[in-house]
Amino acid sequence: MVNRITFPKSSGDFSRQAHADFPEQAPFEREISREGFYGPATHIHHKHAPTGWIENKGHCRPRAFNLYAWPQDHSSLWNSEPVLHNPYCRVTYWTLSDRHFHNNQLFRNSDGDLLLFIHQGKGELFCDFGHLSFSEGDYLLIPRGTLWRLESDEIIHTLAIEATDQLFGLPDKGVVGQHAIFDNSALITPEIDDVFLAQQDENEWTIQVKHDQRASAIRYPYNPLDALGWHGDLCVVKINWRDIRPLMSHRYHLAPSAHTTFVTDHFVVCTFVPRPFESDPGALKVPFYHSNEDFDEIIFYHQGDFFSRDNIQPGMLTFHPRGFTHGPHPKAYQQSFSKQHDSTNEVAVMIDTRQSMLCATSDNGLPKNVEWLEYNESWCEKDSSL
């Protein structure tokens, strides 16, 4: 157990409240933090924007991907290549067209829990626990070892997040209480209903099992989703981003950790949903510049206008590895000081991983038109007019 060095100190011209009332001669605040946004932190006030570089090359740089350009339309999720991965987390963008739904195929992930975020489309989920309808904006949390399949008459776009060798849980809500952010009653579970019973048959079915990141096939002479009932406290759950009620402060810009939706031992999943802007005159109204030294940051943009970014559209994903300072684009930062809107309208999924993520590249299967190669230059002073 590490006994951390902790003592509040200060020097020079500084504000007495983080993310608010910056010194006039040092208007750019940078947070250096440990343990994500949960551990020790210091706020440094700069004369210049901490992201005002004129060149940024090499491995440690921000990256952006247009996942619409890499649909990976496969009958099996296990055939899709991850955009980012490490030993504890795999992030994949999976597109499933209607021609793949009705081929008597089931999935089972023996490597860890699976979280599907439905970016586009709607349909039906059938699993060991019954039947569940899903639609755009739903999270589907599928426990490790669960049999499942999707059925739809339209194309489904999903962001698949695997918690390898671990499980997804809910965050500790602390002083705000168990009903904050979302009440557990908002979690929807499958039912053994007439729709589920009607899909049971005596035809041949195949289970595609992923084990040690390799697929195996198990054939049955009947549909293994033949349950007639169940009881317990382990099952598939669903929640839509519209059922998430974000924590807010009108005088202080809350850290992304305040928007945590799911947690694992090695990463967290946060959901950014529409909320009012901070109204206090001295409060920062965009994400603060920060050096989050213990976590890589991944954001998938689902819908809306992303108020801290330029030239980012729905269906894109950004990757900010540890080791460099990041924050709002220059134009977004300047606009934050003028009243433009009363609230945000963005919806995004953020993943913060404790272990470094390996990134797909054009050398290992990534199509060349997927990555926005100039993304790291979009903070440069010469591009501040973007």
NUTORMI-708015 format. One record per residue (C-alpha): residue in three letters; residue number from 0; y, z, x. Coordinates in Angstrom, 1 decimal, decimal comma, always signed. Example, Ala and Ser with C-alpha at 12.3 -4.5 7.8 and 13.67 -1.06 7.14 Angstrom:
<rs>
{r "ALA" 0 {-4,5 +7,8 +12,3}}
{r "SER" 1 {-1,1 +7,1 +13,7}}
</rs>
This chain:
<rs>
{r "MET" 0 {+0,0 +0,0 +0,0}}
{r "VAL" 1 {+3,3 -1,1 +1,5}}
{r "ASN" 2 {+6,1 +1,5 +1,3}}
{r "ARG" 3 {+9,1 -0,7 +0,8}}
{r "ILE" 4 {+12,4 -0,1 +2,5}}
{r "THR" 5 {+14,9 +0,5 -0,3}}
{r "PHE" 6 {+18,5 +1,6 -0,1}}
{r "PRO" 7 {+21,5 +0,1 -1,9}}
{r "LYS" 8 {+24,0 -1,1 +0,6}}
{r "SER" 9 {+27,0 -3,4 +0,5}}
{r "SER" 10 {+29,5 -5,1 +2,8}}
{r "GLY" 11 {+32,5 -7,3 +2,5}}
{r "ASP" 12 {+33,8 -8,9 -0,7}}
{r "PHE" 13 {+31,2 -8,6 -3,4}}
{r "SER" 14 {+30,8 -8,1 -7,2}}
{r "ARG" 15 {+29,5 -4,8 -8,6}}
{r "GLN" 16 {+27,3 -6,6 -11,1}}
{r "ALA" 17 {+24,8 -9,3 -10,3}}
{r "HIS" 18 {+25,5 -12,7 -11,9}}
{r "ALA" 19 {+29,0 -11,7 -13,1}}
{r "ASP" 20 {+32,6 -11,3 -12,0}}
{r "PHE" 21 {+32,4 -13,1 -8,6}}
{r "PRO" 22 {+35,0 -12,6 -6,0}}
{r "GLU" 23 {+37,7 -15,2 -6,2}}
{r "GLN" 24 {+37,3 -16,3 -2,5}}
{r "ALA" 25 {+33,5 -16,3 -2,7}}
{r "PRO" 26 {+32,6 -17,9 -6,0}}
{r "PHE" 27 {+29,0 -18,8 -5,2}}
{r "GLU" 28 {+26,4 -16,1 -5,6}}
{r "ARG" 29 {+22,9 -16,4 -4,0}}
{r "GLU" 30 {+20,1 -14,0 -4,9}}
{r "ILE" 31 {+17,4 -13,3 -2,2}}
{r "SER" 32 {+14,5 -11,7 -4,0}}
{r "ARG" 33 {+10,9 -10,6 -3,4}}
{r "GLU" 34 {+8,0 -10,5 -5,8}}
{r "GLY" 35 {+9,5 -13,2 -8,0}}
{r "PHE" 36 {+12,3 -11,5 -9,8}}
{r "TYR" 37 {+10,5 -8,2 -10,0}}
{r "GLY" 38 {+11,0 -6,7 -6,6}}
{r "PRO" 39 {+13,9 -5,9 -4,1}}
{r "ALA" 40 {+16,9 -8,3 -4,2}}
{r "THR" 41 {+20,2 -8,8 -2,6}}
{r "HIS" 42 {+23,1 -10,9 -3,8}}
{r "ILE" 43 {+25,2 -12,7 -1,2}}
{r "HIS" 44 {+28,6 -14,3 -2,1}}
{r "HIS" 45 {+29,4 -17,6 -0,4}}
{r "LYS" 46 {+32,5 -19,8 +0,0}}
{r "HIS" 47 {+30,3 -22,9 -0,5}}
{r "ALA" 48 {+27,5 -23,8 -2,8}}
{r "PRO" 49 {+24,2 -22,7 -1,1}}
{r "THR" 50 {+22,7 -26,1 -2,1}}
{r "GLY" 51 {+25,5 -28,1 -0,6}}
{r "TRP" 52 {+23,4 -29,7 +2,1}}
{r "ILE" 53 {+24,0 -33,3 +3,3}}
{r "GLU" 54 {+20,4 -34,0 +4,2}}
{r "ASN" 55 {+17,1 -32,4 +3,3}}
{r "LYS" 56 {+13,9 -33,9 +4,8}}
{r "GLY" 57 {+10,4 -32,7 +5,5}}
{r "HIS" 58 {+7,6 -30,9 +3,7}}
{r "CYS" 59 {+9,8 -28,0 +2,3}}
{r "ARG" 60 {+12,0 -29,8 -0,2}}
{r "PRO" 61 {+12,4 -30,0 -4,0}}
{r "ARG" 62 {+10,4 -32,7 -5,7}}
{r "ALA" 63 {+10,5 -34,3 -9,2}}
{r "PHE" 64 {+7,9 -36,3 -11,0}}
{r "ASN" 65 {+8,0 -38,5 -14,1}}
{r "LEU" 66 {+4,6 -37,7 -15,6}}
{r "TYR" 67 {+4,9 -40,3 -18,3}}
{r "ALA" 68 {+4,4 -42,8 -15,4}}
{r "TRP" 69 {+1,0 -41,1 -14,6}}
{r "PRO" 70 {-0,7 -40,8 -18,0}}
{r "GLN" 71 {-4,2 -40,3 -16,7}}
{r "ASP" 72 {-5,8 -41,5 -20,0}}
{r "HIS" 73 {-9,4 -40,2 -19,5}}
{r "SER" 74 {-12,1 -39,2 -21,9}}
{r "SER" 75 {-12,5 -35,9 -19,9}}
{r "LEU" 76 {-9,8 -33,6 -18,6}}
{r "TRP" 77 {-12,1 -33,0 -15,6}}
{r "ASN" 78 {-11,5 -36,6 -14,5}}
{r "SER" 79 {-7,8 -36,1 -14,3}}
{r "GLU" 80 {-6,2 -35,3 -10,9}}
{r "PRO" 81 {-3,9 -32,3 -10,7}}
{r "VAL" 82 {-0,2 -32,8 -10,0}}
{r "LEU" 83 {-0,1 -29,5 -8,1}}
{r "HIS" 84 {-2,9 -27,1 -7,2}}
{r "ASN" 85 {-3,9 -24,1 -5,1}}
{r "PRO" 86 {-7,0 -21,9 -5,1}}
{r "TYR" 87 {-5,8 -20,0 -8,2}}
{r "CYS" 88 {-3,8 -22,5 -10,2}}
{r "ARG" 89 {-4,2 -26,2 -11,2}}
{r "VAL" 90 {-1,5 -28,1 -13,1}}
{r "THR" 91 {-2,6 -31,4 -14,6}}
{r "TYR" 92 {-0,9 -33,8 -17,0}}
{r "TRP" 93 {-3,6 -35,2 -19,4}}
{r "THR" 94 {-3,2 -38,0 -21,9}}
{r "LEU" 95 {-5,9 -38,5 -24,4}}
{r "SER" 96 {-6,0 -41,5 -26,7}}
{r "ASP" 97 {-7,7 -41,7 -30,0}}
{r "ARG" 98 {-10,5 -43,9 -28,7}}
{r "HIS" 99 {-11,8 -40,9 -26,8}}
{r "PHE" 100 {-12,0 -38,3 -29,5}}
{r "HIS" 101 {-15,0 -39,3 -31,5}}
{r "ASN" 102 {-17,7 -39,6 -28,7}}
{r "ASN" 103 {-19,7 -36,4 -29,4}}
{r "GLN" 104 {-18,4 -34,8 -26,2}}
{r "LEU" 105 {-17,5 -31,1 -25,6}}
{r "PHE" 106 {-15,8 -29,4 -22,7}}
{r "ARG" 107 {-16,5 -26,1 -21,0}}
{r "ASN" 108 {-14,5 -24,7 -18,0}}
{r "SER" 109 {-16,5 -22,3 -15,9}}
{r "ASP" 110 {-13,8 -22,1 -13,3}}
{r "GLY" 111 {-11,2 -20,1 -15,2}}
{r "ASP" 112 {-9,1 -19,8 -18,3}}
{r "LEU" 113 {-7,3 -22,9 -19,5}}
{r "LEU" 114 {-3,9 -23,1 -21,1}}
{r "LEU" 115 {-3,0 -26,4 -22,8}}
{r "PHE" 116 {+0,6 -27,0 -23,7}}
{r "ILE" 117 {+0,9 -29,8 -26,3}}
{r "HIS" 118 {+3,8 -32,0 -25,2}}
{r "GLN" 119 {+3,2 -34,7 -27,8}}
{r "GLY" 120 {+0,9 -35,3 -30,8}}
{r "LYS" 121 {-1,0 -33,2 -33,3}}
{r "GLY" 122 {-4,7 -32,8 -34,2}}
{r "GLU" 123 {-7,6 -30,5 -34,6}}
{r "LEU" 124 {-9,2 -28,1 -32,1}}
{r "PHE" 125 {-12,9 -27,3 -32,6}}
{r "CYS" 126 {-14,4 -24,5 -30,4}}
{r "ASP" 127 {-17,0 -21,8 -30,3}}
{r "PHE" 128 {-14,7 -19,7 -32,6}}
{r "GLY" 129 {-14,1 -22,3 -35,2}}
{r "HIS" 130 {-11,3 -24,7 -36,2}}
{r "LEU" 131 {-7,6 -24,7 -35,4}}
{r "SER" 132 {-4,9 -27,2 -36,1}}
{r "PHE" 133 {-2,4 -27,9 -33,3}}
{r "SER" 134 {+0,9 -29,8 -33,0}}
{r "GLU" 135 {+3,7 -30,5 -30,6}}
{r "GLY" 136 {+5,0 -27,4 -28,8}}
{r "ASP" 137 {+1,8 -25,4 -29,2}}
{r "TYR" 138 {+0,2 -23,4 -26,4}}
{r "LEU" 139 {-3,6 -23,3 -26,7}}
{r "LEU" 140 {-5,2 -20,6 -24,6}}
{r "ILE" 141 {-8,9 -21,3 -24,1}}
{r "PRO" 142 {-10,9 -18,5 -22,4}}
{r "ARG" 143 {-13,2 -19,3 -19,6}}
{r "GLY" 144 {-16,6 -20,6 -20,7}}
{r "THR" 145 {-15,5 -21,6 -24,2}}
{r "LEU" 146 {-16,9 -24,8 -25,7}}
{r "TRP" 147 {-14,1 -26,9 -27,2}}
{r "ARG" 148 {-13,0 -30,4 -28,1}}
{r "LEU" 149 {-9,9 -32,1 -29,6}}
{r "GLU" 150 {-9,8 -34,5 -32,4}}
{r "SER" 151 {-6,8 -36,6 -33,5}}
{r "ASP" 152 {-5,8 -40,1 -34,8}}
{r "GLU" 153 {-2,9 -40,4 -32,3}}
{r "ILE" 154 {-2,3 -40,1 -28,6}}
{r "ILE" 155 {-2,1 -36,5 -27,3}}
{r "HIS" 156 {+0,0 -35,6 -24,2}}
{r "THR" 157 {-0,8 -32,2 -22,7}}
{r "LEU" 158 {+0,2 -30,1 -19,7}}
{r "ALA" 159 {-3,0 -28,3 -18,6}}
{r "ILE" 160 {-2,7 -25,1 -16,6}}
{r "GLU" 161 {-5,9 -23,6 -15,2}}
{r "ALA" 162 {-6,1 -20,0 -14,0}}
{r "THR" 163 {-8,9 -20,5 -11,5}}
{r "ASP" 164 {-11,2 -17,5 -11,2}}
{r "GLN" 165 {-8,9 -15,4 -13,4}}
{r "LEU" 166 {-7,7 -14,9 -16,9}}
{r "PHE" 167 {-4,4 -15,3 -18,8}}
{r "GLY" 168 {-2,9 -12,1 -20,4}}
{r "LEU" 169 {+0,4 -11,1 -21,9}}
{r "PRO" 170 {+3,3 -9,6 -20,0}}
{r "ASP" 171 {+4,2 -5,9 -20,1}}
{r "LYS" 172 {+7,3 -5,9 -22,4}}
{r "GLY" 173 {+8,4 -2,4 -21,1}}
{r "VAL" 174 {+11,4 -0,8 -22,8}}
{r "VAL" 175 {+12,0 -3,7 -25,2}}
{r "GLY" 176 {+8,7 -2,9 -27,0}}
{r "GLN" 177 {+5,6 -4,7 -28,1}}
{r "HIS" 178 {+7,2 -6,7 -30,8}}
{r "ALA" 179 {+9,9 -8,3 -28,6}}
{r "ILE" 180 {+9,8 -12,0 -27,5}}
{r "PHE" 181 {+6,9 -12,6 -29,9}}
{r "ASP" 182 {+4,9 -10,2 -32,1}}
{r "ASN" 183 {+1,1 -10,4 -31,4}}
{r "SER" 184 {+0,8 -11,2 -35,1}}
{r "ALA" 185 {+2,3 -14,6 -34,2}}
{r "LEU" 186 {-0,9 -15,5 -32,2}}
{r "ILE" 187 {-3,1 -17,7 -34,4}}
{r "THR" 188 {-6,9 -17,7 -33,9}}
{r "PRO" 189 {-9,5 -20,2 -35,0}}
{r "GLU" 190 {-11,4 -19,8 -38,3}}
{r "ILE" 191 {-15,0 -20,6 -39,4}}
{r "ASP" 192 {-13,7 -22,8 -42,3}}
{r "ASP" 193 {-15,0 -25,7 -44,3}}
{r "VAL" 194 {-13,6 -28,2 -41,8}}
{r "PHE" 195 {-15,5 -26,5 -38,9}}
{r "LEU" 196 {-18,8 -26,4 -40,9}}
{r "ALA" 197 {-18,4 -30,0 -41,9}}
{r "GLN" 198 {-18,4 -31,2 -38,3}}
{r "GLN" 199 {-21,7 -29,6 -37,5}}
{r "ASP" 200 {-24,5 -32,2 -37,3}}
{r "GLU" 201 {-27,9 -32,9 -35,8}}
{r "ASN" 202 {-26,7 -35,8 -33,6}}
{r "GLU" 203 {-26,9 -35,9 -29,8}}
{r "TRP" 204 {-23,9 -34,2 -28,1}}
{r "THR" 205 {-22,9 -33,8 -24,4}}
{r "ILE" 206 {-21,1 -30,9 -22,8}}
{r "GLN" 207 {-18,9 -31,7 -19,8}}
{r "VAL" 208 {-19,0 -28,5 -17,7}}
{r "LYS" 209 {-16,5 -28,0 -14,9}}
{r "HIS" 210 {-17,9 -25,7 -12,2}}
{r "ASP" 211 {-16,4 -25,4 -8,7}}
{r "GLN" 212 {-14,1 -28,2 -9,7}}
{r "ARG" 213 {-17,0 -30,6 -10,2}}
{r "ALA" 214 {-18,2 -31,9 -13,5}}
{r "SER" 215 {-21,8 -31,7 -14,8}}
{r "ALA" 216 {-23,3 -32,9 -18,1}}
{r "ILE" 217 {-25,6 -31,0 -20,5}}
{r "ARG" 218 {-27,1 -32,9 -23,4}}
{r "TYR" 219 {-28,1 -31,4 -26,8}}
{r "PRO" 220 {-29,9 -32,9 -29,7}}
{r "TYR" 221 {-27,4 -31,3 -32,0}}
{r "ASN" 222 {-23,8 -30,2 -32,1}}
{r "PRO" 223 {-23,6 -26,9 -30,1}}
{r "LEU" 224 {-20,5 -25,9 -32,1}}
{r "ASP" 225 {-22,9 -24,6 -34,8}}
{r "ALA" 226 {-21,5 -21,0 -35,2}}
{r "LEU" 227 {-21,5 -19,5 -38,7}}
{r "GLY" 228 {-19,5 -16,4 -37,8}}
{r "TRP" 229 {-18,3 -14,2 -35,0}}
{r "HIS" 230 {-16,6 -10,8 -34,3}}
{r "GLY" 231 {-14,8 -9,4 -31,2}}
{r "ASP" 232 {-11,5 -9,5 -29,3}}
{r "LEU" 233 {-12,1 -12,5 -27,1}}
{r "CYS" 234 {-11,2 -15,9 -28,6}}
{r "VAL" 235 {-8,9 -19,0 -28,4}}
{r "VAL" 236 {-5,3 -18,2 -29,4}}
{r "LYS" 237 {-2,4 -20,5 -30,3}}
{r "ILE" 238 {+1,4 -19,9 -30,2}}
{r "ASN" 239 {+4,2 -22,4 -30,6}}
{r "TRP" 240 {+7,4 -22,2 -28,6}}
{r "ARG" 241 {+9,3 -22,0 -31,9}}
{r "ASP" 242 {+7,7 -18,6 -32,5}}
{r "ILE" 243 {+9,1 -17,2 -29,2}}
{r "ARG" 244 {+12,3 -15,2 -29,6}}
{r "PRO" 245 {+14,0 -15,0 -26,2}}
{r "LEU" 246 {+15,6 -11,9 -24,7}}
{r "MET" 247 {+19,3 -12,4 -24,4}}
{r "SER" 248 {+22,4 -10,7 -22,9}}
{r "HIS" 249 {+25,9 -11,9 -23,7}}
{r "ARG" 250 {+27,3 -10,2 -20,5}}
{r "TYR" 251 {+24,6 -11,1 -18,0}}
{r "HIS" 252 {+22,4 -14,1 -17,2}}
{r "LEU" 253 {+18,8 -12,9 -17,4}}
{r "ALA" 254 {+16,3 -13,9 -14,7}}
{r "PRO" 255 {+13,5 -16,3 -15,7}}
{r "SER" 256 {+11,1 -13,3 -15,6}}
{r "ALA" 257 {+12,6 -12,2 -18,9}}
{r "HIS" 258 {+11,1 -15,3 -20,5}}
{r "THR" 259 {+7,5 -14,7 -19,3}}
{r "THR" 260 {+4,9 -15,7 -21,9}}
{r "PHE" 261 {+1,6 -15,4 -20,0}}
{r "VAL" 262 {+0,6 -13,7 -16,8}}
{r "THR" 263 {-2,3 -13,9 -14,4}}
{r "ASP" 264 {-3,1 -12,1 -11,1}}
{r "HIS" 265 {-1,6 -15,0 -9,1}}
{r "PHE" 266 {+1,0 -16,7 -11,3}}
{r "VAL" 267 {+3,1 -16,4 -14,4}}
{r "VAL" 268 {+4,0 -18,9 -17,2}}
{r "CYS" 269 {+7,5 -18,7 -18,7}}
{r "THR" 270 {+8,9 -20,5 -21,7}}
{r "PHE" 271 {+12,6 -21,5 -21,9}}
{r "VAL" 272 {+13,7 -22,0 -25,5}}
{r "PRO" 273 {+17,1 -22,5 -27,1}}
{r "ARG" 274 {+19,4 -19,5 -27,0}}
{r "PRO" 275 {+23,1 -18,7 -27,1}}
{r "PHE" 276 {+25,1 -19,0 -23,9}}
{r "GLU" 277 {+26,5 -15,9 -22,4}}
{r "SER" 278 {+29,9 -15,2 -24,0}}
{r "ASP" 279 {+31,4 -12,7 -21,5}}
{r "PRO" 280 {+34,2 -14,4 -19,5}}
{r "GLY" 281 {+32,9 -13,2 -16,2}}
{r "ALA" 282 {+29,2 -13,9 -16,8}}
{r "LEU" 283 {+27,4 -16,8 -15,1}}
{r "LYS" 284 {+26,1 -19,3 -17,7}}
{r "VAL" 285 {+23,6 -21,3 -15,7}}
{r "PRO" 286 {+20,6 -20,2 -13,5}}
{r "PHE" 287 {+21,9 -18,5 -10,4}}
{r "TYR" 288 {+21,3 -19,9 -6,9}}
{r "HIS" 289 {+18,3 -18,1 -5,5}}
{r "SER" 290 {+15,9 -17,8 -2,7}}
{r "ASN" 291 {+12,7 -16,7 -4,3}}
{r "GLU" 292 {+10,7 -16,1 -1,1}}
{r "ASP" 293 {+7,3 -15,1 -2,6}}
{r "PHE" 294 {+6,7 -17,7 -5,3}}
{r "ASP" 295 {+6,7 -21,5 -5,7}}
{r "GLU" 296 {+8,5 -22,7 -8,9}}
{r "ILE" 297 {+7,3 -25,4 -11,2}}
{r "ILE" 298 {+9,1 -26,5 -14,4}}
{r "PHE" 299 {+7,9 -29,0 -17,0}}
{r "TYR" 300 {+10,6 -30,3 -19,2}}
{r "HIS" 301 {+9,4 -30,6 -22,8}}
{r "GLN" 302 {+12,5 -31,5 -24,9}}
{r "GLY" 303 {+16,3 -31,2 -25,1}}
{r "ASP" 304 {+19,1 -31,4 -22,6}}
{r "PHE" 305 {+18,4 -29,4 -19,4}}
{r "PHE" 306 {+21,7 -27,7 -18,8}}
{r "SER" 307 {+21,2 -26,8 -15,1}}
{r "ARG" 308 {+19,9 -30,3 -14,1}}
{r "ASP" 309 {+21,2 -33,9 -13,9}}
{r "ASN" 310 {+19,0 -36,9 -14,6}}
{r "ILE" 311 {+16,0 -34,9 -15,8}}
{r "GLN" 312 {+14,3 -36,1 -18,9}}
{r "PRO" 313 {+11,5 -34,8 -21,1}}
{r "GLY" 314 {+8,1 -35,5 -19,6}}
{r "MET" 315 {+9,3 -34,8 -16,1}}
{r "LEU" 316 {+8,2 -32,0 -13,8}}
{r "THR" 317 {+10,1 -30,4 -10,9}}
{r "PHE" 318 {+8,6 -28,5 -7,9}}
{r "HIS" 319 {+10,7 -26,1 -5,9}}
{r "PRO" 320 {+8,6 -24,6 -3,0}}
{r "ARG" 321 {+9,6 -21,3 -1,4}}
{r "GLY" 322 {+11,6 -21,5 +1,8}}
{r "PHE" 323 {+14,8 -23,0 +0,6}}
{r "THR" 324 {+17,6 -22,1 -1,8}}
{r "HIS" 325 {+17,8 -23,8 -5,1}}
{r "GLY" 326 {+19,9 -23,6 -8,3}}
{r "PRO" 327 {+22,0 -25,7 -10,7}}
{r "HIS" 328 {+23,1 -29,2 -9,8}}
{r "PRO" 329 {+26,8 -29,4 -8,8}}
{r "LYS" 330 {+27,9 -31,0 -12,1}}
{r "ALA" 331 {+26,0 -28,5 -14,2}}
{r "TYR" 332 {+27,6 -25,6 -12,2}}
{r "GLN" 333 {+31,1 -26,9 -12,7}}
{r "GLN" 334 {+30,6 -27,5 -16,4}}
{r "SER" 335 {+29,4 -24,0 -16,9}}
{r "PHE" 336 {+32,9 -22,7 -16,5}}
{r "SER" 337 {+34,2 -24,7 -19,4}}
{r "LYS" 338 {+33,0 -24,0 -23,0}}
{r "GLN" 339 {+31,0 -27,1 -24,0}}
{r "HIS" 340 {+28,4 -25,7 -26,4}}
{r "ASP" 341 {+27,5 -22,4 -28,0}}
{r "SER" 342 {+23,9 -22,5 -27,0}}
{r "THR" 343 {+21,2 -24,2 -24,9}}
{r "ASN" 344 {+18,9 -26,7 -26,6}}
{r "GLU" 345 {+16,3 -27,0 -23,8}}
{r "VAL" 346 {+12,6 -26,3 -24,1}}
{r "ALA" 347 {+10,7 -26,1 -20,8}}
{r "VAL" 348 {+7,5 -24,5 -19,3}}
{r "MET" 349 {+7,9 -22,7 -16,0}}
{r "ILE" 350 {+5,1 -21,7 -13,7}}
{r "ASP" 351 {+5,8 -19,4 -10,7}}
{r "THR" 352 {+2,8 -19,2 -8,3}}
{r "ARG" 353 {+2,4 -16,6 -5,6}}
{r "GLN" 354 {+0,3 -18,9 -3,4}}
{r "SER" 355 {+1,8 -22,2 -2,1}}
{r "MET" 356 {+1,0 -25,2 -4,2}}
{r "LEU" 357 {-0,4 -28,5 -2,8}}
{r "CYS" 358 {+1,4 -31,5 -4,2}}
{r "ALA" 359 {+0,0 -34,9 -5,2}}
{r "THR" 360 {+1,4 -37,7 -3,0}}
{r "SER" 361 {+1,1 -41,5 -2,8}}
{r "ASP" 362 {-1,4 -40,9 +0,0}}
{r "ASN" 363 {-3,9 -39,1 -2,2}}
{r "GLY" 364 {-3,7 -41,0 -5,5}}
{r "LEU" 365 {-0,2 -40,5 -6,9}}
{r "PRO" 366 {+1,2 -43,8 -8,1}}
{r "LYS" 367 {+4,4 -44,7 -6,2}}
{r "ASN" 368 {+6,6 -44,9 -9,3}}
{r "VAL" 369 {+5,8 -41,3 -10,4}}
{r "GLU" 370 {+7,9 -39,3 -7,9}}
{r "TRP" 371 {+11,7 -39,4 -7,9}}
{r "LEU" 372 {+12,0 -39,6 -4,1}}
{r "GLU" 373 {+15,8 -39,0 -4,1}}
{r "TYR" 374 {+15,6 -35,8 -6,1}}
{r "ASN" 375 {+16,3 -33,6 -3,1}}
{r "GLU" 376 {+19,5 -35,6 -2,5}}
{r "SER" 377 {+20,8 -34,8 -6,0}}
{r "TRP" 378 {+22,4 -31,6 -4,7}}
{r "CYS" 379 {+24,2 -33,2 -1,8}}
{r "GLU" 380 {+28,0 -32,9 -1,8}}
{r "LYS" 381 {+28,3 -36,7 -1,8}}
{r "ASP" 382 {+26,4 -36,8 -5,1}}
{r "SER" 383 {+28,4 -34,0 -6,8}}
{r "SER" 384 {+29,8 -36,6 -9,2}}
{r "LEU" 385 {+26,4 -37,4 -10,7}}
</rs>
